[in-house]
Amino acid sequence: MPATLSTISALAKEMYEDPLRMQLNDDTLILRRIVKPTGGEADVVTDMVGAKYVTFPVHYLRNSGLGARRENENLPTAGQQGSAAARIPLKYLYAKLGLTGQVLKLANSKPQVFVSALKHEMERLRVDCAVDLNRQIYGTGSGALAVTSSTTSLNTAVITSGIDNLQINEVIDIYTAANLAADSTAKATARNVTAIVNNDDGTGSVTFDGAAVSFTNLDVFVRTGNANREWAGLGIMVNNTGGVAYENIDPNNVPVWKSYVNANGGTPRAISETMISKQVDLTYRQCGKNVSVMVTSLGVRRSYANLLTQQRRYVNQKEFTGGFAGIAFTTDRGDIPLIADKDCPFNTLYGLREDAIKLYRESDWSFMDEDGSMWLRDPSKDAYSATLFQYSELATDRRNAHFVIKDITES
């Protein structure tokens, strides 16, 4: 009987090939566009923060004491400039990793592992932080990851938006929309995600452990402990709702303290160049400048590219300053890049004036080491943990320099 691979298995080698194959999308497009120190007055990252909050004055009203008169008529009544104080409290962000003593000592050299476990965990944690902040930029600060339409008691919920924000082993809390808005009690906490079905259009289903949850329509999934603790991103920054203060200023009291919002009540409609150019013109009329970038979802970008193709126009990518490429939206005041980001909400297009958006932070991501070491030993185990932290907040100093178009049909 001849030798076979089975009979010589004890002699055969398994060939392992470097490097580690990555399977995750680590792109952080909007974070890289906004968080980029440029120097001078256009800085978009600042470490000048206070213990309570950052504050700056906002000029919103001209002197009304102007007028034209005939001879011997009363002069205009004196007026004054209008200003308000914006206030920005920082958010406290953390990321934690843990390793056993055995991993630290036995899994950190080339003969033992493909990559150092310590280096891999530390480097990837920083990437994970950036990816999560890219998601937060589009949020409202509520921490909402996904929304369900389910209305029964179960462990698997239908997700109508945000399925891409969930992953296996994510630990989540579940809120009614009202309780999340009121920063009140969650209906379920610390549930571990065990299965996900992704329909590639922002919808799907998620299964989690523990007792069944009695769902109501529009219940919200939040990463455990994050409710109303994340960055106040574009979802609240680029908004026009009166009676809701943003940075301590209410648009009902300061009418120019609002962005331009073009929505259609939740019903998608076809994109058009007129739709976009009107919003560009509205922001220009208020602030005297075009938006510097338009950011949208992948599906809306496809819809816009299809529109140009149908009009027999050549659709090409154009290189813009900073190494970014996008479809050029042409105006008489210059081209504006239109780019797609995986984290942008579906059916949505933002127009942003980037020099009016700033990241306020105490410092960049750092490991806690005030007691002399970044490693904290578990007193009862051969194990260690380390924690990254950043105290920061995203904000704008000119809310009417931005716009959002919602309810756009995706291709």
C-alpha positions as a Python dict, from the first residue, in 0.01 Angstrom:
ca = {
    (1, 'M'): (0, 0, 0),
    (2, 'P'): (155, 337, -98),
    (3, 'A'): (203, 621, 148),
    (4, 'T'): (-71, 886, 139),
    (5, 'L'): (-101, 1233, 280),
    (6, 'S'): (-312, 1082, 554),
    (7, 'T'): (-47, 828, 658),
    (8, 'I'): (236, 1085, 658),
    (9, 'S'): (36, 1359, 830),
    (10, 'A'): (275, 1350, 1128),
    (11, 'L'): (562, 1442, 893),
    (12, 'A'): (385, 1706, 685),
    (13, 'K'): (420, 2078, 763),
    (14, 'E'): (142, 2333, 772),
    (15, 'M'): (255, 2644, 585),
    (16, 'Y'): (142, 2971, 741),
    (17, 'E'): (162, 3286, 532),
    (18, 'D'): (198, 3640, 659),
    (19, 'P'): (49, 3897, 691),
    (20, 'L'): (-277, 3911, 888),
    (21, 'R'): (-569, 3941, 645),
    (22, 'M'): (-802, 4226, 740),
    (23, 'Q'): (-1176, 4175, 680),
    (24, 'L'): (-1314, 4502, 819),
    (25, 'N'): (-1375, 4841, 657),
    (26, 'D'): (-1156, 5086, 851),
    (27, 'D'): (-1223, 5391, 633),
    (28, 'T'): (-1288, 5709, 834),
    (29, 'L'): (-1357, 5958, 556),
    (30, 'I'): (-1552, 6229, 740),
    (31, 'L'): (-1324, 6209, 1045),
    (32, 'R'): (-1016, 6258, 826),
    (33, 'R'): (-1175, 6553, 646),
    (34, 'I'): (-1281, 6734, 962),
    (35, 'V'): (-1008, 6640, 1211),
    (36, 'K'): (-706, 6780, 1029),
    (37, 'P'): (-501, 7063, 1189),
    (38, 'T'): (-429, 7323, 921),
    (39, 'G'): (-270, 7610, 1115),
    (40, 'G'): (-374, 7972, 1158),
    (41, 'E'): (-736, 8076, 1179),
    (42, 'A'): (-854, 7764, 995),
    (43, 'D'): (-755, 7522, 1272),
    (44, 'V'): (-1012, 7247, 1303),
    (45, 'V'): (-855, 7082, 1608),
    (46, 'T'): (-787, 7274, 1927),
    (47, 'D'): (-652, 7173, 2267),
    (48, 'M'): (-771, 7502, 2422),
    (49, 'V'): (-1049, 7375, 2647),
    (50, 'G'): (-1173, 7457, 2995),
    (51, 'A'): (-1272, 7247, 3292),
    (52, 'K'): (-1645, 7323, 3256),
    (53, 'Y'): (-1692, 7393, 2886),
    (54, 'V'): (-1562, 7580, 2583),
    (55, 'T'): (-1738, 7909, 2519),
    (56, 'F'): (-1724, 8167, 2241),
    (57, 'P'): (-1940, 8464, 2137),
    (58, 'V'): (-2174, 8441, 1838),
    (59, 'H'): (-2269, 8757, 1648),
    (60, 'Y'): (-2622, 8718, 1511),
    (61, 'L'): (-2786, 9063, 1479),
    (62, 'R'): (-2696, 9391, 1309),
    (63, 'N'): (-2758, 9738, 1453),
    (64, 'S'): (-3112, 9839, 1356),
    (65, 'G'): (-3051, 10211, 1418),
    (66, 'L'): (-3028, 10293, 1049),
    (67, 'G'): (-3264, 10509, 844),
    (68, 'A'): (-3320, 10784, 590),
    (69, 'R'): (-3503, 11105, 687),
    (70, 'R'): (-3627, 11432, 545),
    (71, 'E'): (-3531, 11769, 685),
    (72, 'N'): (-3611, 11821, 1054),
    (73, 'E'): (-3747, 11468, 1107),
    (74, 'N'): (-3654, 11259, 1410),
    (75, 'L'): (-3340, 11053, 1375),
    (76, 'P'): (-3356, 10670, 1388),
    (77, 'T'): (-3384, 10502, 1726),
    (78, 'A'): (-3047, 10374, 1843),
    (79, 'G'): (-2988, 10004, 1797),
    (80, 'Q'): (-2715, 9762, 1894),
    (81, 'Q'): (-2537, 9450, 1779),
    (82, 'G'): (-2678, 9116, 1890),
    (83, 'S'): (-2458, 8844, 2037),
    (84, 'A'): (-2498, 8522, 2232),
    (85, 'A'): (-2258, 8293, 2415),
    (86, 'A'): (-2214, 7941, 2276),
    (87, 'R'): (-2114, 7676, 2529),
    (88, 'I'): (-1965, 7336, 2446),
    (89, 'P'): (-1921, 7079, 2726),
    (90, 'L'): (-1673, 6801, 2647),
    (91, 'K'): (-1768, 6434, 2617),
    (92, 'Y'): (-1560, 6169, 2792),
    (93, 'L'): (-1467, 5881, 2562),
    (94, 'Y'): (-1295, 5555, 2661),
    (95, 'A'): (-1169, 5231, 2507),
    (96, 'K'): (-1038, 4936, 2709),
    (97, 'L'): (-831, 4627, 2626),
    (98, 'G'): (-728, 4328, 2836),
    (99, 'L'): (-458, 4062, 2806),
    (100, 'T'): (-359, 3769, 3021),
    (101, 'G'): (-4, 3746, 3153),
    (102, 'Q'): (53, 3447, 2927),
    (103, 'V'): (-39, 3646, 2616),
    (104, 'L'): (191, 3931, 2720),
    (105, 'K'): (487, 3696, 2770),
    (106, 'L'): (429, 3412, 2522),
    (107, 'A'): (253, 3564, 2223),
    (108, 'N'): (466, 3860, 2129),
    (109, 'S'): (752, 3733, 1910),
    (110, 'K'): (768, 3617, 1548),
    (111, 'P'): (831, 3243, 1606),
    (112, 'Q'): (527, 3223, 1834),
    (113, 'V'): (265, 3428, 1649),
    (114, 'F'): (207, 3599, 1313),
    (115, 'V'): (191, 3941, 1481),
    (116, 'S'): (260, 4055, 1834),
    (117, 'A'): (-64, 4017, 2028),
    (118, 'L'): (20, 4324, 2236),
    (119, 'K'): (102, 4541, 1935),
    (120, 'H'): (-201, 4413, 1744),
    (121, 'E'): (-444, 4485, 2029),
    (122, 'M'): (-304, 4833, 2096),
    (123, 'E'): (-285, 4943, 1733),
    (124, 'R'): (-624, 4803, 1641),
    (125, 'L'): (-786, 4967, 1945),
    (126, 'R'): (-682, 5308, 1814),
    (127, 'V'): (-825, 5220, 1471),
    (128, 'D'): (-1148, 5104, 1635),
    (129, 'C'): (-1173, 5437, 1820),
    (130, 'A'): (-1135, 5629, 1493),
    (131, 'V'): (-1395, 5413, 1318),
    (132, 'D'): (-1642, 5469, 1602),
    (133, 'L'): (-1584, 5846, 1599),
    (134, 'N'): (-1652, 5848, 1225),
    (135, 'R'): (-1993, 5698, 1308),
    (136, 'Q'): (-2052, 5945, 1591),
    (137, 'I'): (-1993, 6242, 1359),
    (138, 'Y'): (-2328, 6166, 1193),
    (139, 'G'): (-2517, 6122, 1519),
    (140, 'T'): (-2700, 6351, 1759),
    (141, 'G'): (-2514, 6256, 2076),
    (142, 'S'): (-2788, 6013, 2180),
    (143, 'G'): (-2573, 5708, 2105),
    (144, 'A'): (-2838, 5552, 1881),
    (145, 'L'): (-2698, 5266, 1672),
    (146, 'A'): (-3011, 5118, 1517),
    (147, 'V'): (-3390, 5143, 1518),
    (148, 'T'): (-3645, 4861, 1514),
    (149, 'S'): (-4001, 4831, 1387),
    (150, 'S'): (-4079, 4523, 1598),
    (151, 'T'): (-4385, 4532, 1824),
    (152, 'T'): (-4380, 4193, 1997),
    (153, 'S'): (-4190, 4026, 2281),
    (154, 'L'): (-3885, 3847, 2139),
    (155, 'N'): (-3505, 3815, 2122),
    (156, 'T'): (-3478, 3892, 1751),
    (157, 'A'): (-3574, 4238, 1634),
    (158, 'V'): (-3633, 4373, 1283),
    (159, 'I'): (-3393, 4660, 1215),
    (160, 'T'): (-3520, 4937, 987),
    (161, 'S'): (-3205, 5151, 997),
    (162, 'G'): (-2851, 5123, 1132),
    (163, 'I'): (-2785, 4751, 1090),
    (164, 'D'): (-2426, 4827, 982),
    (165, 'N'): (-2359, 4984, 1323),
    (166, 'L'): (-2411, 4652, 1502),
    (167, 'Q'): (-2169, 4359, 1524),
    (168, 'I'): (-2151, 4018, 1687),
    (169, 'N'): (-2065, 4037, 2061),
    (170, 'E'): (-2168, 4404, 2077),
    (171, 'V'): (-2319, 4473, 2419),
    (172, 'I'): (-2631, 4687, 2384),
    (173, 'D'): (-2904, 4863, 2576),
    (174, 'I'): (-3255, 4905, 2434),
    (175, 'Y'): (-3462, 5221, 2483),
    (176, 'T'): (-3794, 5355, 2372),
    (177, 'A'): (-3738, 5664, 2160),
    (178, 'A'): (-3906, 5879, 2424),
    (179, 'N'): (-3696, 5746, 2712),
    (180, 'L'): (-3373, 5789, 2517),
    (181, 'A'): (-3467, 6149, 2434),
    (182, 'A'): (-3550, 6214, 2799),
    (183, 'D'): (-3232, 6039, 2920),
    (184, 'S'): (-3456, 5804, 3118),
    (185, 'T'): (-3460, 5431, 3193),
    (186, 'A'): (-3373, 5164, 2937),
    (187, 'K'): (-3616, 4874, 2887),
    (188, 'A'): (-3324, 4626, 2857),
    (189, 'T'): (-2955, 4656, 2937),
    (190, 'A'): (-2627, 4474, 2871),
    (191, 'R'): (-2760, 4237, 2605),
    (192, 'N'): (-2499, 4058, 2395),
    (193, 'V'): (-2558, 4047, 2018),
    (194, 'T'): (-2542, 3683, 1904),
    (195, 'A'): (-2655, 3700, 1539),
    (196, 'I'): (-2707, 3960, 1265),
    (197, 'V'): (-2881, 3945, 927),
    (198, 'N'): (-2775, 4235, 704),
    (199, 'N'): (-2987, 4315, 399),
    (200, 'D'): (-2728, 4561, 260),
    (201, 'D'): (-2975, 4851, 263),
    (202, 'G'): (-2951, 4951, 628),
    (203, 'T'): (-3218, 4701, 730),
    (204, 'G'): (-3203, 4347, 867),
    (205, 'S'): (-3245, 4175, 1202),
    (206, 'V'): (-3046, 4134, 1521),
    (207, 'T'): (-3062, 3857, 1781),
    (208, 'F'): (-2944, 3904, 2140),
    (209, 'D'): (-2921, 3697, 2457),
    (210, 'G'): (-3120, 3720, 2780),
    (211, 'A'): (-3493, 3743, 2837),
    (212, 'A'): (-3724, 3847, 2553),
    (213, 'V'): (-3787, 4220, 2518),
    (214, 'S'): (-4135, 4361, 2465),
    (215, 'F'): (-4070, 4591, 2170),
    (216, 'T'): (-4260, 4895, 2050),
    (217, 'N'): (-4213, 5055, 1708),
    (218, 'L'): (-3904, 5283, 1686),
    (219, 'D'): (-3724, 5134, 1987),
    (220, 'V'): (-3355, 5224, 1976),
    (221, 'F'): (-3039, 5016, 2025),
    (222, 'V'): (-2749, 5187, 2203),
    (223, 'R'): (-2404, 5060, 2299),
    (224, 'T'): (-2427, 4978, 2669),
    (225, 'G'): (-2368, 5289, 2880),
    (226, 'N'): (-2343, 5530, 2586),
    (227, 'A'): (-2692, 5683, 2598),
    (228, 'N'): (-2663, 6062, 2553),
    (229, 'R'): (-2286, 6054, 2608),
    (230, 'E'): (-2147, 6062, 2253),
    (231, 'W'): (-2037, 6351, 2031),
    (232, 'A'): (-2315, 6591, 1928),
    (233, 'G'): (-2260, 6527, 1556),
    (234, 'L'): (-2416, 6641, 1231),
    (235, 'G'): (-2756, 6499, 1326),
    (236, 'I'): (-2804, 6784, 1573),
    (237, 'M'): (-2545, 7030, 1442),
    (238, 'V'): (-2700, 7052, 1092),
    (239, 'N'): (-3057, 7109, 1206),
    (240, 'N'): (-3319, 7384, 1226),
    (241, 'T'): (-3548, 7274, 1509),
    (242, 'G'): (-3665, 7565, 1720),
    (243, 'G'): (-3709, 7517, 2093),
    (244, 'V'): (-3407, 7282, 2103),
    (245, 'A'): (-3090, 7455, 2219),
    (246, 'Y'): (-2766, 7361, 2047),
    (247, 'E'): (-2448, 7489, 2213),
    (248, 'N'): (-2672, 7674, 2458),
    (249, 'I'): (-2842, 7876, 2182),
    (250, 'D'): (-3207, 7826, 2079),
    (251, 'P'): (-3301, 7908, 1716),
    (252, 'N'): (-3633, 8042, 1846),
    (253, 'N'): (-3435, 8321, 2014),
    (254, 'V'): (-3158, 8346, 1753),
    (255, 'P'): (-3323, 8273, 1413),
    (256, 'V'): (-2995, 8259, 1217),
    (257, 'W'): (-2867, 7984, 1449),
    (258, 'K'): (-2996, 7703, 1231),
    (259, 'S'): (-2892, 7506, 926),
    (260, 'Y'): (-3087, 7460, 606),
    (261, 'V'): (-3290, 7138, 605),
    (262, 'N'): (-3464, 7002, 296),
    (263, 'A'): (-3679, 6702, 391),
    (264, 'N'): (-3982, 6526, 247),
    (265, 'G'): (-4153, 6378, 553),
    (266, 'G'): (-3973, 6046, 524),
    (267, 'T'): (-4081, 5975, 165),
    (268, 'P'): (-3781, 5936, -69),
    (269, 'R'): (-3775, 6147, -387),
    (270, 'A'): (-3539, 6163, -682),
    (271, 'I'): (-3228, 6373, -650),
    (272, 'S'): (-3179, 6668, -885),
    (273, 'E'): (-2914, 6930, -949),
    (274, 'T'): (-3171, 7202, -875),
    (275, 'M'): (-3238, 7045, -535),
    (276, 'I'): (-2870, 7061, -446),
    (277, 'S'): (-2794, 7400, -600),
    (278, 'K'): (-3079, 7562, -407),
    (279, 'Q'): (-2932, 7445, -76),
    (280, 'V'): (-2585, 7559, -183),
    (281, 'D'): (-2727, 7902, -266),
    (282, 'L'): (-2918, 7929, 64),
    (283, 'T'): (-2605, 7872, 268),
    (284, 'Y'): (-2408, 8113, 47),
    (285, 'R'): (-2674, 8381, 96),
    (286, 'Q'): (-2625, 8364, 472),
    (287, 'C'): (-2250, 8313, 512),
    (288, 'G'): (-2101, 8444, 187),
    (289, 'K'): (-1921, 8121, 100),
    (290, 'N'): (-1998, 7789, -64),
    (291, 'V'): (-1998, 7474, 143),
    (292, 'S'): (-1653, 7315, 107),
    (293, 'V'): (-1770, 6954, 72),
    (294, 'M'): (-2086, 6751, 21),
    (295, 'V'): (-2095, 6412, 193),
    (296, 'T'): (-2356, 6148, 122),
    (297, 'S'): (-2429, 5777, 140),
    (298, 'L'): (-2304, 5533, -120),
    (299, 'G'): (-2656, 5485, -258),
    (300, 'V'): (-2725, 5857, -297),
    (301, 'R'): (-2386, 5903, -464),
    (302, 'R'): (-2490, 5634, -714),
    (303, 'S'): (-2822, 5814, -771),
    (304, 'Y'): (-2642, 6140, -844),
    (305, 'A'): (-2393, 5971, -1078),
    (306, 'N'): (-2685, 5804, -1259),
    (307, 'L'): (-2854, 6142, -1295),
    (308, 'L'): (-2548, 6287, -1467),
    (309, 'T'): (-2517, 5983, -1692),
    (310, 'Q'): (-2883, 6012, -1797),
    (311, 'Q'): (-2813, 6374, -1891),
    (312, 'R'): (-2527, 6248, -2112),
    (313, 'R'): (-2265, 6414, -1898),
    (314, 'Y'): (-1930, 6247, -1841),
    (315, 'V'): (-1906, 6143, -1475),
    (316, 'N'): (-1552, 6142, -1344),
    (317, 'Q'): (-1367, 6161, -1016),
    (318, 'K'): (-1181, 6488, -958),
    (319, 'E'): (-886, 6533, -723),
    (320, 'F'): (-940, 6807, -467),
    (321, 'T'): (-703, 6959, -212),
    (322, 'G'): (-603, 6736, 79),
    (323, 'G'): (-580, 6419, -130),
    (324, 'F'): (-957, 6364, -153),
    (325, 'A'): (-1141, 6276, -471),
    (326, 'G'): (-1509, 6312, -553),
    (327, 'I'): (-1764, 6402, -817),
    (328, 'A'): (-1739, 6775, -886),
    (329, 'F'): (-2061, 6974, -830),
    (330, 'T'): (-2009, 7289, -1036),
    (331, 'T'): (-2125, 7635, -926),
    (332, 'D'): (-2037, 7986, -1044),
    (333, 'R'): (-1833, 8018, -726),
    (334, 'G'): (-1624, 7708, -789),
    (335, 'D'): (-1649, 7329, -780),
    (336, 'I'): (-1759, 7145, -465),
    (337, 'P'): (-1651, 6783, -410),
    (338, 'L'): (-1935, 6535, -360),
    (339, 'I'): (-1802, 6227, -181),
    (340, 'A'): (-1956, 5914, -31),
    (341, 'D'): (-1897, 5782, 320),
    (342, 'K'): (-2000, 5437, 444),
    (343, 'D'): (-2128, 5584, 773),
    (344, 'C'): (-2343, 5860, 627),
    (345, 'P'): (-2712, 5787, 695),
    (346, 'F'): (-2905, 5639, 404),
    (347, 'N'): (-3108, 5878, 181),
    (348, 'T'): (-2910, 6178, 310),
    (349, 'L'): (-2671, 6439, 169),
    (350, 'Y'): (-2484, 6692, 386),
    (351, 'G'): (-2329, 7016, 265),
    (352, 'L'): (-2062, 7130, 510),
    (353, 'R'): (-1840, 7432, 553),
    (354, 'E'): (-1546, 7248, 709),
    (355, 'D'): (-1366, 7553, 848),
    (356, 'A'): (-1680, 7622, 1055),
    (357, 'I'): (-1654, 7282, 1228),
    (358, 'K'): (-1397, 7222, 1499),
    (359, 'L'): (-1294, 6939, 1730),
    (360, 'Y'): (-1237, 7064, 2083),
    (361, 'R'): (-1033, 6824, 2291),
    (362, 'E'): (-808, 6815, 2595),
    (363, 'S'): (-562, 6596, 2401),
    (364, 'D'): (-556, 6314, 2145),
    (365, 'W'): (-626, 5954, 2247),
    (366, 'S'): (-393, 5859, 2535),
    (367, 'F'): (-355, 5566, 2771),
    (368, 'M'): (-437, 5630, 3137),
    (369, 'D'): (-103, 5631, 3320),
    (370, 'E'): (-136, 5883, 3604),
    (371, 'D'): (-29, 5617, 3857),
    (372, 'G'): (296, 5545, 3668),
    (373, 'S'): (188, 5263, 3438),
    (374, 'M'): (-68, 5220, 3163),
    (375, 'W'): (-127, 4861, 3276),
    (376, 'L'): (-365, 4781, 3559),
    (377, 'R'): (-319, 4433, 3706),
    (378, 'D'): (-619, 4226, 3806),
    (379, 'P'): (-542, 4149, 4175),
    (380, 'S'): (-702, 3804, 4154),
    (381, 'K'): (-577, 3688, 3812),
    (382, 'D'): (-271, 3675, 3590),
    (383, 'A'): (-419, 3944, 3368),
    (384, 'Y'): (-381, 4313, 3285),
    (385, 'S'): (-593, 4588, 3131),
    (386, 'A'): (-526, 4929, 2978),
    (387, 'T'): (-763, 5216, 2896),
    (388, 'L'): (-749, 5477, 2621),
    (389, 'F'): (-929, 5805, 2686),
    (390, 'Q'): (-1010, 6133, 2515),
    (391, 'Y'): (-1208, 6432, 2645),
    (392, 'S'): (-1351, 6605, 2339),
    (393, 'E'): (-1651, 6738, 2150),
    (394, 'L'): (-1731, 6828, 1791),
    (395, 'A'): (-1894, 7167, 1735),
    (396, 'T'): (-1964, 7439, 1481),
    (397, 'D'): (-1930, 7814, 1524),
    (398, 'R'): (-2158, 7891, 1228),
    (399, 'R'): (-2460, 7667, 1204),
    (400, 'N'): (-2606, 7836, 895),
    (401, 'A'): (-2295, 7748, 691),
    (402, 'H'): (-2422, 7390, 651),
    (403, 'F'): (-2722, 7216, 495),
    (404, 'V'): (-2875, 6870, 478),
    (405, 'I'): (-3104, 6713, 218),
    (406, 'K'): (-3300, 6414, 348),
    (407, 'D'): (-3532, 6157, 193),
    (408, 'I'): (-3335, 6105, -131),
    (409, 'T'): (-3399, 5789, -331),
    (410, 'E'): (-3099, 5555, -332),
    (411, 'S'): (-2979, 5354, -630),
}
